[in-house]
Amino acid sequence: MTVGKERSDEEGWLRQEHEKVLAYLASQKCEHGGVAEWPAFHIDPYIALWAVQSPTAPGPIAWWAISGDLPTDYMSSISGYHPRDALRHFSAEWRSVAESMARGEAHPRTKMGTPELWPTMAPLLRSRAAILRDYADDESLW
């Protein structure tokens, strides 16, 4: 249970992450029907996973967006409608991207950083991918 100042800090962090996701989606030209006001899953101040609505079919989750102490990213909900599914998808995709970066190759689906940054980014992305997988697999978090 979070109380007092800790609760206020968490809410402030979540407001910042919400704004970060909105700005990121706009930069990616992702038209949407809104981002949930509260994340579907979060561990303050490391990760926040947000449900994103479709602009044409309000209700079901169209995308998942992720932010925090990791890359801000989004994906289609086709990989799953549960937050655990989303974490697993981001984990697998980022692991694949990190492997491409480590080889000095562009990933066929996901673009992150520039080739000059890949040697530094690859181990960080691999680490974040492993953490997401751990969160998804940790029954105590669900």
Protein Blocks (a to p, Z undefined) as FASTA:
>chain_A
ZZhjlmmmmmmmmmmmmmmmmmmmmmnopacebdcfbdfbdcdfkbccdddddfklghia
fbdcdedjdddddddfklocbfklmmmmmmmmmmmmmmmmmnopacfkbcgdjfklmmmm
mmmmmmmmmmmmmmmmmmklZZ
